[in-house]
Amino acid sequence: MSKPQGITVLGATGSVGCNTLDVISRHPERYRVVALTAHRQLDKLFEQACRFRPEYLVVADEASALALQARLASSGVVAEVLHGPEALIQVATLPQVDAVMAAIVGSAGLPSALAAACAGKRILLANKESLVVAGRLFMDAVRAGGAQLLPVDSEHSAIFQSLPADYAGDPDASGIRNIILTASGGPFRSRSAQEMLNVTPEDACRHPNWSMGRKISVDSATLMNKGLEVIEARWLFNVAPSRIQVAVHPQSVIHSMVQYKDGSVLAQLGSPDMRTPIACALAWPERIEAGVESLDFFSLSDLSFEKPDLQRFPCLRLAFDALETGGDAPAVLNAANEAAVAAFLDGRLRFVDIAKVVEETMAGVSAAASDTLEALLAKDAEARRFAEGRVAAC
Ligand SMILES: NC(=O)c1ccc[n+]([C@@H]2O[C@H](COP(=O)([O-])OP(=O)(O)OC[C@H]3O[C@@H](n4cnc5c(N)ncnc54)[C@H](OP(=O)(O)O)[C@@H]3O)[C@@H](O)[C@H]2O)c1
């Protein structure tokens, strides 16, 4: 039997991170955890360290690192505890690491995912913001570094599985007409604009089908998540925005589809459980047990589809606009959205004003293209400052 693969889980304490460790725990002969990273949830990271015994742990700052080190010492767990953004890059590029699960939320996940790409790792990409902010730079780094990029977002995993095995980024050569991203429609799918005026963070985070972190849950409620996924799909599969469609499919059974020129449509179906796309990316091209029940077709009700309503959910339109504008527009959209969603979750902004803040920021911050990570991060910071100003004015 071959040696277990070394895995770094960036964002181990989050929803995707925990699901990743659940899948890994089912296959100790295949995977060995080398590093786990967290930001603020030290108790959870400590428990994970006791269970998976990684060589490295990363936390946000020195005080957290010292506190964690003390707890580990008194429990007899041996691990090197690092802190800060540079440490995330360090554990994403260690020579003993074969695969990196990129599951930090937001553009904070970009530098470490990009470093893994440059180092030629197998990247299991949950952090869609990396491709939204730095699509061209990221894809160039994957090619130059000889990395393998495997999508973890369930929609992109579905498309990846529905494309020809030898798909090389040329939709016409592969006979592809369109790709269709499905969307659950989120918790407010059937609410009027008026009914969305006073929704709370708790309402927005109560997703009908998926259990996820708070930021992506709000993004699902505004449909910005689908917009970010459209941008992610453009880069992952090299498909023009005009060939990416969104279909609201409230049952979340079909995770996305590829429509071919001969009229065929290939889709991937499954229960709404992130362990399926995580296991798919971890083991690809093999298939492994993920702890997920098979779909029971006889208990499924109907499978229905609707067009997204861009009037009630303008964030999806803004994402298409950002793609069309090009340059740094998607990075500006993303930064404004992160600032606006954080303000909504803190009770400083109404749900319906998230789109307003994003739109005003896109109008106020230059979309001129940045071609280095540093320039992109500076643009991200500028757009956040601008968006904070708009939040204060709302
Ligand atoms: N959840 C899903 O089902 C799902 C599905 C598809 C794609 N995704 C994507 O996967 C990513 C993670 O989503 P999630 O739902 O798992 O998020 P989450 O539950 O909020 O977890 C985020 C993780 O990132 C860490 N983190 C937060 N801010 C950080 C920072 N500034 N520096 C370093 N680490 C930081 C958190 O640490 P602490 O918890 O310790 O603070 C946590 O480990 C997102 O990009 C999301 O769009 C998620």
Ligand as a Chemical Component Dictionary entry (heavy atoms), coordinates in Angstrom:
data_LIG
# 
_chem_comp.id                   LIG 
_chem_comp.type                 NON-POLYMER 
_chem_comp.pdbx_formal_charge   0 
_chem_comp.three_letter_code    LIG 
# 
loop_
_chem_comp_atom.comp_id 
_chem_comp_atom.atom_id 
_chem_comp_atom.alt_atom_id 
_chem_comp_atom.type_symbol 
_chem_comp_atom.charge 
_chem_comp_atom.model_Cartn_x 
_chem_comp_atom.model_Cartn_y 
_chem_comp_atom.model_Cartn_z 
_chem_comp_atom.pdbx_ordinal 
LIG N1  N1  N 0  -19.849 25.831 3.968  1  
LIG C1  C1  C 0  -20.116 25.297 2.809  2  
LIG O1  O1  O 0  -20.922 24.379 2.678  3  
LIG C2  C2  C 0  -19.393 25.788 1.567  4  
LIG C3  C3  C 0  -19.752 25.284 0.335  5  
LIG C4  C4  C 0  -19.055 25.700 -0.795 6  
LIG C5  C5  C 0  -18.029 26.625 -0.685 7  
LIG N2  N2  N 1  -17.717 27.130 0.538  8  
LIG C6  C6  C 0  -16.629 28.115 0.632  9  
LIG O2  O2  O 0  -15.657 27.607 1.525  10 
LIG C7  C7  C 0  -15.055 28.664 2.271  11 
LIG C8  C8  C 0  -15.260 28.373 3.751  12 
LIG O3  O3  O 0  -16.654 28.403 4.029  13 
LIG P1  P1  P 0  -17.222 27.906 5.431  14 
LIG O4  O4  O 0  -18.697 27.919 5.300  15 
LIG O5  O5  O -1 -16.521 26.639 5.839  16 
LIG O6  O6  O 0  -16.767 29.103 6.370  17 
LIG P2  P2  P 0  -16.724 29.154 7.976  18 
LIG O7  O7  O 0  -17.516 28.057 8.557  19 
LIG O8  O8  O 0  -17.013 30.541 8.364  20 
LIG O9  O9  O 0  -15.171 28.821 8.278  21 
LIG C9  C9  C 0  -14.160 29.690 7.858  22 
LIG C10 C10 C 0  -12.799 29.196 8.289  23 
LIG O10 O10 O 0  -11.827 30.214 7.969  24 
LIG C11 C11 C 0  -11.154 30.632 9.178  25 
LIG N3  N3  N 0  -10.897 32.057 9.038  26 
LIG C12 C12 C 0  -11.805 33.061 9.078  27 
LIG N4  N4  N 0  -11.187 34.248 8.884  28 
LIG C13 C13 C 0  -9.869  33.983 8.728  29 
LIG C14 C14 C 0  -8.711  34.792 8.525  30 
LIG N5  N5  N 0  -8.778  36.135 8.419  31 
LIG N6  N6  N 0  -7.500  34.173 8.417  32 
LIG C15 C15 C 0  -7.405  32.832 8.511  33 
LIG N7  N7  N 0  -8.467  32.017 8.712  34 
LIG C16 C16 C 0  -9.677  32.582 8.807  35 
LIG C17 C17 C 0  -12.115 30.299 10.298 36 
LIG O11 O11 O 0  -11.424 30.174 11.526 37 
LIG P3  P3  P 0  -12.207 30.244 12.975 38 
LIG O12 O12 O 0  -13.468 29.454 12.799 39 
LIG O13 O13 O 0  -11.238 29.569 13.891 40 
LIG O14 O14 O 0  -12.436 31.673 13.301 41 
LIG C18 C18 C 0  -12.674 28.960 9.795  42 
LIG O15 O15 O 0  -11.737 27.933 10.028 43 
LIG C19 C19 C 0  -15.739 29.942 1.783  44 
LIG O16 O16 O 0  -14.958 30.519 0.783  45 
LIG C20 C20 C 0  -17.065 29.462 1.198  46 
LIG O17 O17 O 0  -17.539 30.303 0.183  47 
LIG C21 C21 C 0  -18.370 26.734 1.655  48 
# 
loop_
_chem_comp_bond.comp_id 
_chem_comp_bond.atom_id_1 
_chem_comp_bond.atom_id_2 
_chem_comp_bond.value_order 
_chem_comp_bond.pdbx_ordinal 
LIG N1  C1  SING 1  
LIG C1  O1  DOUB 2  
LIG C1  C2  SING 3  
LIG C2  C3  SING 4  
LIG C2  C21 DOUB 5  
LIG C3  C4  DOUB 6  
LIG C4  C5  SING 7  
LIG C5  N2  DOUB 8  
LIG N2  C6  SING 9  
LIG N2  C21 SING 10 
LIG C6  O2  SING 11 
LIG C6  C20 SING 12 
LIG O2  C7  SING 13 
LIG C7  C8  SING 14 
LIG C7  C19 SING 15 
LIG C8  O3  SING 16 
LIG O3  P1  SING 17 
LIG P1  O4  DOUB 18 
LIG P1  O5  SING 19 
LIG P1  O6  SING 20 
LIG O6  P2  SING 21 
LIG P2  O7  DOUB 22 
LIG P2  O8  SING 23 
LIG P2  O9  SING 24 
LIG O9  C9  SING 25 
LIG C9  C10 SING 26 
LIG C10 O10 SING 27 
LIG C10 C18 SING 28 
LIG O10 C11 SING 29 
LIG C11 N3  SING 30 
LIG C11 C17 SING 31 
LIG N3  C12 SING 32 
LIG N3  C16 SING 33 
LIG C12 N4  DOUB 34 
LIG N4  C13 SING 35 
LIG C13 C14 SING 36 
LIG C13 C16 DOUB 37 
LIG C14 N5  SING 38 
LIG C14 N6  DOUB 39 
LIG N6  C15 SING 40 
LIG C15 N7  DOUB 41 
LIG N7  C16 SING 42 
LIG C17 O11 SING 43 
LIG C17 C18 SING 44 
LIG O11 P3  SING 45 
LIG P3  O12 DOUB 46 
LIG P3  O13 SING 47 
LIG P3  O14 SING 48 
LIG C18 O15 SING 49 
LIG C19 O16 SING 50 
LIG C19 C20 SING 51 
LIG C20 O17 SING 52 
# 
